[in-house]
């Protein structure tokens, strides 16, 4: 039985998980970010690009993706909010959240782009949350 207290605890746990996960990505700790996914994870983040599969595939995909920013002093911040969690009978958690990506460059106003909806399936491995699949849909 799901109680208000248990849903509140789960929400706080997922919110903390997302904070740690996205700070790794924003700091370009790509291996650390990949470690927040299951070994067999699937990650689809850009329109028209096939999903990355496995942690090694996620690392390779994101290293290639971030090359475009090598000479750009931009800092990216991923802002997750409006998290909707749906615990499933099999123990997985279906999560849908809004994501705004804030781009910050020296001496410039922050730019918000893109705006996305993130569809995740979260699982527990040895008690810890991990992302089994992520599909990012751009608005």
C-alpha positions as CSV (number, residue, x, y, z in Angstrom):
1,X,0.0,0.0,0.0
2,X,1.3,3.4,-0.9
3,X,1.0,6.0,1.8
4,X,1.5,9.8,1.6
5,X,4.6,9.4,3.7
6,X,6.1,6.7,1.5
7,X,5.3,8.7,-1.7
8,X,6.9,11.8,-0.1
9,X,10.0,9.8,0.8
10,X,10.2,8.3,-2.7
11,X,9.8,11.8,-4.3
12,X,12.6,13.2,-2.1
13,X,14.8,10.3,-2.9
14,X,14.3,10.6,-6.7
15,X,14.8,14.4,-6.6
16,X,18.1,13.9,-4.8
17,X,19.1,11.2,-7.3
18,X,18.3,13.6,-10.2
19,X,20.3,16.4,-8.5
20,X,23.4,14.2,-8.2
21,X,22.9,12.7,-11.7
22,X,22.5,16.0,-13.5
23,X,25.3,17.8,-11.6
24,X,27.6,15.1,-12.9
25,X,26.5,15.7,-16.5
26,X,26.7,19.5,-16.1
27,X,30.3,19.1,-14.7
28,X,31.1,16.9,-17.7
29,X,31.8,13.9,-15.4
30,X,30.5,11.7,-18.2
31,X,31.7,8.4,-16.7
32,X,30.1,9.4,-13.3
33,X,26.9,10.3,-15.2
34,X,26.9,6.9,-17.0
35,X,27.3,5.2,-13.6
36,X,23.8,6.4,-12.7
37,X,22.4,4.1,-15.4
38,X,22.1,0.3,-15.4
39,X,24.7,-1.6,-17.3
40,X,22.2,-2.4,-20.0
41,X,20.5,1.0,-20.0
42,X,19.1,2.8,-23.0
43,X,19.5,6.6,-23.4
44,X,17.8,8.6,-26.1
45,X,18.5,12.3,-25.8
46,X,18.7,14.1,-29.2
47,X,16.1,14.1,-32.0
48,X,17.2,12.0,-35.0
49,X,20.0,10.3,-33.2
50,X,19.6,6.6,-32.2
51,X,19.6,5.8,-28.5
52,X,22.8,4.9,-26.8
53,X,22.8,1.5,-25.2
54,X,24.9,0.3,-22.2
55,X,27.1,2.4,-20.0
56,X,30.0,2.2,-22.4
57,X,27.7,3.3,-25.2
58,X,26.4,6.2,-23.2
59,X,29.9,7.4,-22.5
60,X,30.9,7.1,-26.1
61,X,27.8,9.0,-27.2
62,X,28.2,11.8,-24.7
63,X,31.9,12.3,-25.4
64,X,31.1,12.7,-29.1
65,X,28.1,15.0,-28.3
66,X,30.1,17.3,-26.0
67,X,32.9,17.8,-28.6
68,X,30.8,20.6,-30.1
69,X,31.3,22.5,-26.8
70,X,35.1,22.1,-26.6
71,X,35.9,25.7,-27.7
72,X,32.7,27.2,-26.2
73,X,33.0,28.6,-22.7
74,X,29.3,27.8,-22.1
75,X,28.1,26.1,-18.9
76,X,25.0,24.0,-19.2
77,X,22.6,23.5,-16.3
78,X,19.8,20.9,-16.5
79,X,16.8,21.8,-14.4
80,X,14.5,19.0,-13.6
81,X,11.1,19.9,-12.2
82,X,7.4,18.8,-12.1
83,X,8.5,15.2,-11.4
84,X,5.6,12.7,-11.7
85,X,6.4,9.3,-10.2
86,X,4.4,6.2,-10.9
87,X,5.6,3.2,-8.9
88,X,4.9,-0.1,-10.8
89,X,4.0,-3.5,-9.4
90,X,7.3,-4.9,-10.6
91,X,9.3,-2.4,-8.4
92,X,10.3,-0.1,-11.2
93,X,9.4,3.6,-11.1
94,X,8.1,5.4,-14.2
95,X,9.2,9.0,-14.0
96,X,8.1,11.9,-16.2
97,X,9.7,15.2,-15.6
98,X,10.1,18.5,-17.3
99,X,13.7,19.6,-18.1
100,X,14.9,23.1,-19.0
101,X,18.5,23.4,-20.1
102,X,20.0,26.7,-19.1
103,X,23.0,27.8,-21.2
104,X,25.3,30.3,-19.5
105,X,28.2,32.1,-21.2
106,X,30.5,34.8,-19.7
107,X,29.1,38.3,-20.0
108,X,25.8,37.1,-21.5
109,X,22.3,36.6,-20.2
110,X,21.3,33.0,-19.6
111,X,19.5,31.3,-22.4
112,X,16.9,28.6,-21.8
113,X,17.0,26.0,-24.6
114,X,15.9,23.3,-25.1
115,X,12.8,22.6,-23.1
116,X,12.2,18.9,-22.8
117,X,10.1,16.1,-21.3
118,X,12.2,13.3,-19.8
119,X,10.6,9.8,-19.6
120,X,12.6,7.5,-17.3
121,X,12.3,4.0,-15.9
122,X,14.1,3.9,-12.6
123,X,15.1,0.7,-10.9
124,X,16.9,-0.3,-7.7
125,X,20.1,-2.2,-7.9
126,X,21.5,-3.2,-4.5
127,X,19.1,-0.7,-2.9
128,X,20.4,2.3,-5.0
129,X,18.3,4.0,-7.7
130,X,19.6,3.7,-11.3
131,X,18.1,4.7,-14.7
132,X,17.2,1.7,-16.8
133,X,15.9,3.8,-19.7
134,X,15.7,7.5,-20.5
135,X,13.9,9.1,-23.5
136,X,14.2,12.9,-23.8
137,X,11.5,14.5,-26.0
138,X,12.3,18.1,-27.1
139,X,9.4,20.6,-27.1
